[in-house]
């Protein structure tokens, strides 16, 4: 069990390797577009600002799409066969899941207790994933969906279908099953996740306002999760 958890933690670490370069690009882009430091040269109407702003926005790619990156990266370490195919299957199923959530909340947001007309971010509980307005499930949601699809891939990828429907074998068969699995998964997310968000916010407020006790709790959880490679979830 310990080895499996550590393997999961190691698979999660793959996107983290991109942070160093992305962070340097963001740092430089922010520095060179700060008018306080570079004066009129960094004014928003100059070519200098425009060029560095393009670079800066590109640097935010990794951090703006973290859930997507974690979802796609997990199969690299956990898929038992055809890892690249599994990455594609996870990508399309994760997007499908978010489109389902988007449509359910846009039609029945009041039933789920979600104000879907609110702006993303802040306390709205909403986020943008690949330009899809959806629930802000962060890494947890991405890893959950990725884990489900990886299990489907490991179980059904090699299923041999009759020759007359052979075109639906392999990744197509996994996606077909994943498509219908994502429907109840999206429904459960709409029902349950808003309450999970309330709990996460309460925990954040408690840690932030508990002084030394809050620091101790955060440090303890971080240290406790490091052997499993899961401390990134806490961040």
Residue frames as qw, qx, qy, qz and C-alpha x, y, z in Angstrom:
[[0.000, 0.885, 0.465, 0.000, 0.00, 0.00, 0.00],
 [0.325, -0.776, 0.103, 0.531, 2.83, 2.38, 0.93],
 [0.403, -0.130, 0.593, 0.685, 4.49, 1.76, -2.45],
 [0.209, 0.616, 0.670, 0.357, 1.25, 2.49, -4.28],
 [0.137, -0.934, -0.263, 0.199, 0.76, 5.76, -2.41],
 [0.381, -0.614, 0.322, 0.612, 4.36, 6.77, -3.08],
 [0.384, 0.182, 0.682, 0.595, 3.94, 5.89, -6.76],
 [0.077, 0.834, 0.528, 0.144, 0.87, 8.12, -6.83],
 [0.275, -0.880, -0.010, 0.387, 2.82, 10.92, -5.16],
 [0.452, -0.309, 0.514, 0.660, 5.65, 10.51, -7.66],
 [0.304, 0.489, 0.671, 0.468, 3.22, 10.70, -10.58],
 [0.070, -0.928, -0.355, 0.092, 1.80, 13.90, -9.12],
 [0.433, -0.659, 0.164, 0.593, 5.28, 15.44, -9.07],
 [0.580, 0.286, 0.506, 0.570, 5.60, 15.48, -12.88],
 [0.173, 0.858, 0.299, 0.379, 3.93, 18.89, -13.46],
 [0.465, -0.853, 0.001, 0.237, 5.86, 20.36, -10.52],
 [0.688, -0.129, 0.316, 0.641, 9.03, 20.02, -12.59],
 [0.325, 0.626, 0.386, 0.594, 7.68, 22.78, -14.84],
 [0.289, -0.904, -0.295, 0.110, 7.32, 25.26, -12.00],
 [0.558, -0.480, 0.120, 0.667, 10.95, 26.39, -11.92],
 [0.320, 0.147, 0.460, 0.815, 11.10, 27.68, -15.51],
 [0.088, -0.732, -0.551, -0.391, 7.56, 29.09, -15.43],
 [0.443, -0.801, -0.263, 0.306, 8.37, 30.91, -12.18],
 [0.469, -0.304, 0.221, 0.799, 11.51, 32.48, -13.66],
 [0.165, 0.400, 0.548, 0.716, 9.58, 33.69, -16.72],
 [0.260, -0.824, -0.479, -0.152, 6.85, 35.21, -14.53],
 [0.519, -0.656, -0.107, 0.538, 9.44, 36.88, -12.32],
 [0.375, -0.101, 0.348, 0.854, 11.25, 38.46, -15.27],
 [0.026, 0.554, 0.599, 0.578, 7.99, 39.44, -16.98],
 [0.354, -0.836, -0.411, 0.077, 6.70, 41.07, -13.82],
 [0.511, -0.504, 0.037, 0.696, 10.00, 42.85, -13.23],
 [0.292, -0.009, 0.433, 0.853, 10.26, 44.30, -16.73],
 [0.103, -0.593, -0.571, -0.559, 6.62, 45.46, -16.82],
 [0.415, -0.708, -0.445, 0.358, 6.79, 47.27, -13.46],
 [0.251, 0.833, 0.106, 0.482, 6.77, 51.02, -14.07],
 [0.509, -0.855, 0.095, -0.003, 8.05, 51.75, -10.56],
 [0.754, -0.354, 0.370, 0.412, 11.32, 50.02, -11.47],
 [0.552, 0.160, 0.496, 0.651, 11.73, 50.79, -15.18],
 [0.023, 0.466, 0.056, -0.883, 9.94, 54.12, -15.28],
 [0.532, 0.526, -0.026, -0.662, 8.30, 55.35, -18.51],
 [0.210, 0.349, -0.845, -0.348, 9.92, 52.50, -20.45],
 [0.027, -0.153, -0.982, 0.103, 7.49, 50.08, -18.75],
 [0.422, 0.244, 0.211, -0.847, 4.37, 52.21, -19.32],
 [0.616, 0.251, 0.729, -0.163, 1.45, 50.17, -20.64],
 [0.594, 0.759, 0.138, -0.228, 1.46, 51.93, -24.03],
 [0.012, 0.748, -0.603, -0.278, 5.12, 51.20, -24.90],
 [0.784, 0.338, -0.491, -0.171, 6.50, 48.45, -27.14],
 [0.158, 0.381, -0.814, 0.408, 8.77, 47.36, -24.26],
 [0.500, -0.059, 0.589, -0.632, 5.73, 46.69, -22.04],
 [0.815, 0.270, -0.083, -0.506, 3.82, 44.99, -24.85],
 [0.624, 0.395, -0.674, -0.002, 6.60, 42.52, -25.64],
 [0.084, 0.245, -0.833, 0.489, 7.29, 41.64, -22.01],
 [0.604, 0.009, 0.379, -0.701, 3.57, 41.38, -21.25],
 [0.822, 0.264, -0.370, -0.343, 3.24, 38.75, -24.00],
 [0.473, 0.306, -0.782, 0.265, 6.07, 36.79, -22.39],
 [0.227, -0.188, 0.645, -0.705, 4.55, 37.25, -18.92],
 [0.759, 0.067, 0.127, -0.635, 1.14, 35.95, -19.93],
 [0.779, 0.283, -0.546, -0.121, 2.74, 32.94, -21.58],
 [0.213, 0.332, -0.789, 0.472, 4.63, 32.27, -18.36],
 [0.502, -0.132, 0.472, -0.713, 1.34, 31.99, -16.47],
 [0.688, 0.113, -0.553, -0.456, 0.28, 28.99, -18.61],
 [0.452, 0.043, -0.861, 0.230, 1.47, 26.35, -16.16],
 [0.001, 0.112, 0.668, -0.736, -0.10, 27.97, -13.10],
 [0.500, 0.136, -0.007, -0.855, -3.37, 28.92, -14.85],
 [0.801, 0.120, -0.413, -0.416, -3.92, 25.35, -16.04],
 [0.132, -0.438, 0.834, -0.308, -2.64, 23.39, -13.05],
 [0.729, 0.039, 0.550, -0.406, -5.68, 21.08, -12.68],
 [0.813, 0.525, -0.102, -0.229, -5.50, 20.19, -16.37],
 [0.351, 0.644, -0.670, 0.112, -1.76, 19.51, -16.18],
 [0.346, -0.320, 0.804, -0.363, -2.10, 17.31, -13.08],
 [0.826, 0.219, 0.336, -0.396, -4.95, 15.35, -14.66],
 [0.763, 0.586, -0.250, -0.108, -3.00, 14.66, -17.85],
 [0.183, 0.656, -0.702, 0.208, 0.28, 13.89, -16.06],
 [0.663, -0.336, 0.552, -0.378, -1.03, 11.25, -13.65],
 [0.961, 0.224, 0.088, -0.135, -1.28, 8.45, -16.27],
 [0.439, 0.709, -0.537, 0.129, 2.44, 8.83, -17.03],
 [0.042, -0.446, 0.810, -0.378, 3.19, 7.10, -13.76],
 [0.534, -0.033, 0.666, -0.519, 0.04, 5.06, -13.12],
 [0.816, 0.361, -0.113, -0.438, -1.21, 3.67, -16.43],
 [0.745, -0.281, 0.599, 0.086, -0.13, 0.04, -16.80],
 [0.580, 0.207, 0.624, 0.482, -0.05, 0.15, -20.59],
 [0.273, 0.588, 0.440, 0.622, -0.09, 2.69, -23.42],
 [0.288, -0.520, -0.374, 0.712, 0.55, 5.66, -21.14],
 [0.030, -0.124, 0.264, 0.956, 0.33, 8.20, -23.95],
 [0.285, -0.375, -0.709, -0.525, -3.09, 6.91, -25.03],
 [0.394, -0.581, -0.657, 0.275, -4.24, 7.09, -21.42],
 [0.197, -0.335, -0.121, 0.914, -3.14, 10.73, -21.20],
 [0.173, -0.107, -0.477, -0.855, -5.36, 11.51, -24.19],
 [0.407, -0.466, -0.760, -0.199, -8.28, 9.62, -22.67],
 [0.351, -0.513, -0.499, 0.604, -7.90, 11.50, -19.38],
 [0.072, -0.155, 0.116, 0.979, -7.77, 14.83, -21.19],
 [0.301, -0.230, -0.559, -0.738, -10.98, 14.29, -23.15],
 [0.476, -0.501, -0.723, 0.015, -12.83, 12.75, -20.18],
 [0.319, -0.399, -0.377, 0.772, -11.75, 15.58, -17.87],
 [0.092, 0.048, -0.230, -0.968, -12.98, 18.16, -20.36],
 [0.402, -0.346, -0.714, -0.457, -16.21, 16.21, -20.81],
 [0.419, -0.474, -0.664, 0.398, -16.70, 16.16, -17.03],
 [0.148, -0.338, -0.179, 0.912, -16.29, 19.94, -16.85],
 [0.234, -0.103, -0.472, -0.844, -18.68, 20.51, -19.75],
 [0.439, -0.449, -0.768, -0.125, -21.25, 18.35, -17.92],
 [0.342, -0.480, -0.493, 0.640, -20.75, 20.36, -14.71],
 [0.035, -0.126, 0.140, 0.981, -20.96, 23.63, -16.65],
 [0.334, -0.252, -0.599, -0.683, -24.26, 22.69, -18.27],
 [0.458, -0.486, -0.736, 0.115, -25.81, 21.29, -15.09],
 [0.290, -0.450, -0.366, 0.761, -24.96, 24.41, -13.10],
 [0.054, 0.041, -0.268, -0.961, -26.03, 26.79, -15.86],
 [0.430, -0.319, -0.635, -0.557, -29.45, 25.08, -15.98],
 [0.688, -0.562, -0.436, -0.143, -30.00, 24.07, -12.35],
 [0.370, 0.369, -0.476, 0.708, -27.46, 26.07, -10.33],
 [0.434, -0.469, 0.189, -0.746, -30.11, 27.17, -7.82],
 [0.925, -0.218, -0.217, -0.224, -30.96, 23.55, -7.01],
 [0.823, 0.067, -0.355, 0.438, -27.31, 22.84, -6.23],
 [0.445, -0.838, -0.148, 0.280, -26.96, 26.04, -4.21],
 [0.553, -0.163, 0.285, 0.766, -24.48, 27.56, -6.67],
 [0.262, 0.857, 0.122, -0.426, -24.77, 31.05, -8.14],
 [0.739, 0.139, 0.447, 0.484, -23.43, 30.21, -11.58],
 [0.313, 0.880, 0.201, 0.296, -23.83, 33.80, -12.77],
 [0.445, -0.853, 0.154, 0.228, -21.09, 34.92, -10.35],
 [0.400, 0.787, -0.470, 0.020, -17.60, 35.78, -11.56],
 [0.910, 0.012, -0.356, 0.210, -15.03, 33.05, -11.23],
 [0.429, 0.310, -0.469, 0.708, -12.57, 33.18, -8.35],
 [0.270, -0.413, 0.318, -0.810, -12.92, 34.60, -4.87],
 [0.359, -0.030, 0.791, -0.494, -15.67, 33.03, -2.81],
 [0.670, 0.247, -0.200, -0.671, -17.84, 32.08, -5.80],
 [0.714, -0.131, 0.684, -0.078, -16.51, 28.51, -5.81],
 [0.774, 0.599, 0.201, -0.037, -16.16, 28.73, -9.60],
 [0.378, -0.559, 0.510, 0.533, -13.12, 28.53, -11.86],
 [0.658, 0.635, -0.216, -0.341, -12.15, 28.38, -15.51],
 [0.637, -0.277, 0.685, 0.221, -10.65, 25.12, -16.77],
 [0.337, 0.066, 0.710, 0.615, -9.56, 25.25, -20.42],
 [0.192, -0.052, -0.233, -0.952, -12.03, 28.12, -20.95],
 [0.478, -0.420, -0.717, -0.284, -14.86, 26.10, -19.36],
 [0.307, -0.464, 0.333, -0.761, -16.65, 27.76, -16.44],
 [0.744, -0.174, -0.641, -0.075, -17.00, 25.05, -13.82],
 [0.700, -0.710, -0.062, -0.040, -16.70, 24.21, -10.13],
 [0.154, 0.775, -0.556, 0.259, -13.37, 25.11, -8.58],
 [0.962, -0.266, -0.014, -0.054, -12.32, 21.58, -7.64],
 [0.122, -0.834, 0.536, 0.050, -8.64, 22.34, -8.17],
 [0.197, 0.452, -0.868, -0.063, -6.14, 19.52, -8.06],
 [0.435, -0.020, 0.816, -0.379, -8.44, 17.27, -6.06],
 [0.721, 0.476, 0.257, -0.433, -11.06, 17.16, -8.80],
 [0.495, 0.663, -0.504, -0.248, -8.45, 16.76, -11.52],
 [0.001, -0.384, 0.916, -0.115, -6.77, 13.86, -9.72],
 [0.583, 0.138, 0.667, -0.442, -10.11, 12.22, -8.96],
 [0.737, 0.563, 0.021, -0.374, -11.21, 12.26, -12.61],
 [0.358, 0.636, -0.676, -0.101, -7.77, 11.21, -13.78],
 [0.263, -0.267, 0.894, -0.246, -7.76, 8.29, -11.34],
 [0.714, 0.302, 0.472, -0.420, -11.18, 7.11, -12.53],
 [0.680, 0.649, -0.213, -0.269, -10.12, 7.20, -16.19],
 [0.116, 0.573, -0.811, 0.031, -6.82, 5.44, -15.41],
 [0.497, -0.050, 0.812, -0.302, -8.76, 2.60, -13.76],
 [0.749, 0.507, 0.242, -0.353, -11.04, 2.38, -16.81],
 [0.452, 0.719, -0.498, -0.175, -8.03, 2.40, -19.12],
 [0.108, -0.441, 0.883, -0.117, -6.22, -0.36, -17.22],
 [0.556, 0.116, 0.757, -0.324, -9.34, -2.52, -17.23],
 [0.657, 0.574, 0.426, -0.241, -10.88, -1.95, -20.65],
 [0.160, 0.739, -0.425, -0.497, -8.14, -0.82, -23.04],
 [0.002, -0.322, 0.902, 0.287, -7.32, -4.37, -24.19],
 [0.607, 0.280, 0.631, -0.393, -10.92, -5.59, -24.42],
 [0.092, -0.070, 0.774, 0.622, -11.43, -7.31, -27.77],
 [0.536, 0.384, 0.279, -0.698, -14.65, -6.28, -29.46],
 [0.732, 0.377, 0.562, 0.070, -16.35, -8.14, -32.32],
 [0.473, 0.008, 0.435, 0.766, -14.76, -7.36, -35.67],
 [0.129, 0.670, 0.545, 0.488, -17.77, -5.42, -36.94],
 [0.257, -0.949, -0.120, -0.136, -17.39, -2.89, -34.09],
 [0.809, -0.117, -0.093, 0.569, -13.59, -3.12, -33.91],
 [0.269, 0.608, 0.033, 0.746, -13.29, 0.59, -34.69],
 [0.451, -0.768, -0.020, -0.454, -14.57, 1.27, -31.14],
 [0.883, -0.274, -0.252, 0.286, -11.81, -0.70, -29.40],
 [0.575, 0.140, -0.205, 0.780, -8.84, 0.70, -27.49],
 [0.118, -0.101, -0.262, 0.953, -8.98, 4.38, -26.53],
 [0.381, -0.223, -0.365, -0.820, -12.39, 4.84, -28.15],
 [0.630, -0.377, -0.671, -0.106, -13.88, 2.11, -25.98],
 [0.427, -0.264, -0.508, 0.699, -12.33, 3.64, -22.85],
 [0.061, -0.004, 0.008, -0.998, -13.71, 7.06, -23.78],
 [0.489, -0.323, -0.566, -0.579, -17.18, 5.62, -24.49],
 [0.604, -0.442, -0.633, 0.199, -17.30, 4.12, -21.02],
 [0.349, -0.187, -0.300, 0.868, -15.70, 7.21, -19.49],
 [0.157, -0.281, -0.285, -0.903, -18.27, 9.47, -21.16],
 [0.602, -0.490, -0.478, -0.412, -21.15, 7.77, -19.36],
 [0.636, -0.341, -0.499, 0.480, -19.20, 7.45, -16.10],
 [0.228, 0.078, -0.115, 0.964, -18.62, 11.22, -16.16],
 [0.339, -0.515, -0.407, -0.674, -22.38, 11.92, -16.12],
 [0.676, -0.635, -0.372, -0.039, -23.10, 10.65, -12.59],
 [0.637, -0.165, -0.215, 0.721, -19.65, 11.86, -11.49],
 [0.091, 0.324, 0.104, 0.936, -20.51, 15.40, -12.60],
 [0.507, -0.606, -0.382, -0.479, -23.89, 15.18, -10.87],
 [0.748, -0.478, -0.355, 0.295, -22.28, 14.05, -7.61],
 [0.466, 0.049, -0.099, 0.878, -19.72, 16.85, -7.91],
 [0.151, -0.487, -0.211, -0.834, -22.50, 19.42, -8.24],
 [0.668, -0.592, -0.370, -0.259, -24.29, 17.96, -5.23],
 [0.811, -0.433, -0.221, 0.325, -21.32, 17.42, -2.92],
 [0.612, 0.202, -0.082, 0.760, -18.47, 19.74, -3.85],
 [0.096, -0.725, -0.044, -0.680, -20.10, 23.06, -2.81],
 [0.730, -0.665, -0.038, -0.153, -20.29, 21.65, 0.74],
 [0.855, -0.085, -0.045, 0.510, -16.67, 20.46, 0.54],
 [0.335, 0.559, 0.002, 0.758, -15.71, 23.99, -0.47],
 [0.439, -0.786, -0.036, -0.434, -17.42, 25.32, 2.65],
 [0.878, -0.447, -0.007, 0.172, -15.31, 22.95, 4.75],
 [0.713, 0.219, 0.009, 0.666, -12.09, 23.96, 2.96],
 [0.042, 0.723, 0.016, 0.690, -12.85, 27.66, 3.49],
 [0.659, -0.718, -0.026, -0.224, -13.56, 27.04, 7.18],
 [0.890, -0.214, 0.004, 0.403, -10.24, 25.19, 7.54],
 [0.498, 0.463, 0.026, 0.732, -8.38, 28.00, 5.74],
 [0.234, -0.790, -0.016, -0.566, -9.95, 30.63, 7.99],
 [0.815, -0.578, -0.027, 0.003, -9.15, 28.60, 11.10],
 [0.826, -0.012, 0.009, 0.563, -5.49, 28.07, 10.15],
 [0.321, 0.586, 0.056, 0.742, -5.07, 31.71, 9.14],
 [0.309, -0.722, 0.041, -0.618, -6.51, 33.00, 12.40],
 [0.881, -0.430, -0.199, 0.004, -5.23, 30.41, 14.87],
 [0.188, -0.885, 0.421, -0.062, -1.79, 31.96, 15.28],
 [0.060, -0.541, 0.839, 0.003, 0.92, 29.52, 16.33],
 [0.641, 0.085, 0.723, -0.243, -1.61, 26.68, 16.54],
 [0.709, 0.646, 0.106, -0.261, -2.49, 27.25, 12.88],
 [0.276, 0.743, -0.603, -0.089, 1.18, 27.26, 11.89],
 [0.353, -0.326, 0.865, -0.147, 1.70, 24.02, 13.84],
 [0.740, 0.315, 0.525, -0.278, -1.29, 22.32, 12.18],
 [0.627, 0.735, -0.161, -0.202, -0.14, 23.32, 8.69],
 [0.109, 0.673, -0.731, 0.015, 3.46, 22.24, 9.35],
 [0.533, -0.165, 0.798, -0.226, 2.32, 18.95, 10.91],
 [0.783, 0.454, 0.348, -0.244, 0.08, 18.06, 7.97],
 [0.473, 0.782, -0.381, -0.141, 2.81, 19.00, 5.51],
 [0.085, -0.546, 0.829, -0.088, 5.37, 16.80, 7.24],
 [0.647, 0.026, 0.706, -0.287, 2.89, 13.97, 7.61],
 [0.760, 0.572, 0.201, -0.233, 2.12, 13.99, 3.88],
 [0.162, 0.778, -0.557, -0.242, 5.69, 14.26, 2.60],
 [0.377, -0.271, 0.882, 0.077, 6.47, 10.49, 2.97],
 [0.577, 0.438, 0.685, -0.075, 3.47, 9.80, 0.73],
 [0.275, 0.048, 0.466, 0.840, 4.35, 12.53, -1.76],
 [0.028, -0.689, -0.679, -0.250, 0.93, 14.11, -1.18],
 [0.276, -0.528, -0.296, 0.746, 1.98, 17.39, 0.44],
 [0.055, 0.067, 0.402, 0.912, 1.16, 19.23, -2.80],
 [0.248, -0.588, -0.713, -0.292, -2.53, 18.61, -2.08],
 [0.369, -0.663, -0.428, 0.491, -2.21, 20.64, 1.11],
 [0.205, -0.252, 0.174, 0.930, -0.67, 23.58, -0.79]]
